[in-house]
Amino acid sequence: MEGVVLSEKMQREADRLLAQIVRADSMIIAVKAGARADGFVLGLETGGALRAGDSERLYIIFEAALVERLKTLSRG
């Protein structure tokens, strides 16, 4: 999560969610993992746990991973 400042616990969770997206073996699982990641960011944002701009960076990171995974799954 380059450029995003997270506590160690939040970083582990973000990494876990990103890995779920990357390892998804179907489009449905990938979309569900992406939705969980969005919910995670929304929770951090709502709770005031992120610096200004970090929530947008996290959304972009998760969305890019999801788009890439969906492209890969659609080809295979």
Buried (B, 14 or more C-beta within 10 A) or exposed (E): BEEBEBEEEBEEBBEEBBEBBBEBEEEEBBBBBBEBBBEBBEEBBEEEEBEEEBBEBBBEBBBEBBEEBBEEBEEE
